């Protein structure tokens, strides 16, 4: 049981590190501040990658 819990914890930590790294890589590639990109992601979707943005097609 302890090994299973440890594996879950390890997976969560690794996924959080990869998530944080994507903003750093994108910021470096596009010459933008990674914190600016994080702020946009927070405002638009609250860091939820499954969020669907509904847009009015007439705008």
C-alpha positions as CSV (number, residue, x, y, z in Angstrom):
1,X,0.0,0.0,0.0
2,X,2.8,2.4,0.8
3,X,4.4,1.8,-2.6
4,X,1.2,2.6,-4.4
5,X,0.8,5.8,-2.5
6,X,4.4,6.7,-3.1
7,X,3.9,6.1,-6.9
8,X,0.8,8.4,-7.0
9,X,2.7,11.1,-5.1
10,X,5.6,10.8,-7.6
11,X,3.3,11.0,-10.6
12,X,1.7,14.2,-9.2
13,X,5.0,15.8,-8.5
14,X,6.4,15.0,-12.0
15,X,3.2,16.3,-13.7
16,X,3.3,19.6,-11.8
17,X,7.0,20.1,-12.7
18,X,6.2,19.4,-16.4
19,X,3.2,21.8,-16.2
20,X,5.4,24.6,-14.8
21,X,8.1,24.0,-17.3
22,X,5.8,24.5,-20.3
23,X,5.3,28.2,-19.4
24,X,9.1,28.6,-19.1
25,X,9.7,27.0,-22.5
26,X,6.9,29.0,-24.2
27,X,8.1,32.2,-22.6
28,X,11.6,31.6,-23.8
29,X,10.5,30.7,-27.3
30,X,8.2,33.7,-27.8
31,X,10.4,36.1,-25.7
32,X,7.6,36.6,-23.1
33,X,7.7,36.6,-19.3
34,X,6.6,33.1,-18.1
35,X,4.6,34.8,-15.3
36,X,2.7,36.7,-17.9
37,X,1.7,33.5,-19.6
38,X,0.7,31.9,-16.2
39,X,-1.5,34.9,-15.5
40,X,-3.3,34.5,-18.8
41,X,-3.8,30.8,-18.2
42,X,-5.1,31.6,-14.7
43,X,-7.5,34.2,-16.0
44,X,-8.8,32.2,-19.0
45,X,-9.2,28.7,-17.5
46,X,-8.0,28.7,-13.9
47,X,-5.2,26.3,-15.1
48,X,-7.8,23.7,-16.2
49,X,-6.6,22.2,-19.5
50,X,-10.0,20.8,-20.3
51,X,-11.8,24.2,-20.3
52,X,-13.7,24.9,-23.4
53,X,-13.9,28.6,-24.3
54,X,-17.3,29.6,-25.8
55,X,-16.8,32.3,-28.4
56,X,-19.5,34.2,-30.3
57,X,-18.9,33.5,-34.0
58,X,-20.1,37.0,-34.9
59,X,-17.3,38.7,-33.0
